[in-house]
């Protein structure tokens, strides 16, 4: 992690925690339909299980963010991981749609504090020059977890429908003592308004600096979730793609993103400022979405997925890094609101993508490319005017270059 005060073992445990969380999300994708089939659920009920989880997280994450600043990062991380484990174990006892929906919502509420707590710990334990690279590593861990989740579900599925959920829940609970012992509570950060009320926090979201960054989070999430929701339908309708080819698109996206975040971003952060990296990411994502829209074969679609994965790898950790540099709210609620807005994008993206797909199969990807172009100009304007955290970004980059010289 470069210049970080975090112990290496603690960083590994924290990375494992985030990997486990995203693996759990990934396990749900191939495994939950079989649970739904066992209970005889309709397609609407099946969809509500996914939307219910995201909606509960959207509502709960800002509250957890405030508690992170009040009670500390480590306790919320611990409790979130505990809730994550319990959530999966509750699923195996569900005997009806209502019980399964309640289990999903309870799990989303209990576990939604773990990711913002983990990001906050990393932000607190990294200096500003190395924070972007640290966030990139955590983002790569997230991507790998999401990539490995469906595969892990396939490994355990021969042992029964409930086996993947038992495995994910058990791993989460087993990791709890390691988190408690090895992950240390970082020093308390000094901010202008250490513990604002929830309403005051929402007001701060509309202020210059915050507003633009949260718009980037929402827009990026909208574009990506539209891709996730419609890519399979697009490939099947346009190219009669096989399940393996559809899976290849998702795997290339996640693999490309993880590779860039693990191996390339740390070098890029040394020579380029955050806003340059964000602009580059949106340009690459725009190209990727357009590649899919004009594709003439499956492999062009897969190339587009690779470009989107690379671009996304440059955007998300950069936005989180910029958010962590502000001093008007505690980092816990800052990260919590960011995760909530990301969840909102994941709720709205598939719905918007579905409406656009009904008009024309290419429109979800054209729409995502338009979003990325607009977000590029937001970064361009704020970077040139050096507004809020964007001015800190430029100053820190100049300091880093001077140190290298």
Number of C-alpha atoms within 10 A of each C-alpha: 20 13 13 17 13 19 14 13 12 17 20 14 20 24 20 19 27 25 24 27 27 21 25 28 17 22 26 19 15 17 22 20 17 17 20 18 12 12 14 13 16 12 11 8 15 18 12 14 21 17 19 17 22 24 19 20 28 26 18 21 30 27 19 29 32 27 20 28 23 14 11 20 28 21 18 25 30 25 17 26 29 21 24 28 29 22 24 24 20 19 22 17 12 16 12 14 17 12 14 20 20 19 22 23 22 19 25 25 24 25 27 33 34 30 25 29 29 24 27 29 26 24 26 23 23 20 17 22 19 20 28 31 27 29 26 29 24 25 26 27 25 25 28 23 26 25 24 22 27 21 15 20 26 16 12 18 17 11 10 9 18 21 18 28 25 19 18 25 25 16 16 23 16 12 18 18 11 15 21 16 10 16 23 15 15 17 10 12 11 12 13 11 13 19 20 17 13 14 9 12 20 13 11 17 20 13 11 13 20 20 14 19 24 22 18 26 24 22 21 25 24 26 29 21 24 27 23 16 18 21 23 19 17 23 23 15 11 14 13 13 17 13 11 8 18 19 15 16 23 21 21 21 25 26 20 22 28 27 18 21 27 18 14 15 23 21 10 17 22 17 14 16 23 27 23 18 22 24 23 18 24 27 19 22 32 26 18 26 29 20 22 25 21 14 19 12 13 21 14 16 25 25 19 27 28 24 25 29 28 27 27 29 31 31 23 20 26 27 22 25 24 22 22 24 19 19 16 17 25 26 31 32 29 27 29 30 26 28 26 26 24 24 26 20 24 25 22 18 26 22 17 17 26 19 13 19 18 11 10 11 21 22 17 29 28 20 21 27 24 16 19 25 17 15 23 21 13 16 22 16 12 19 21 12 11 17 15 17 22 24 16 16 22 19 13 16 20 15 13 19 13 9 8 9 6
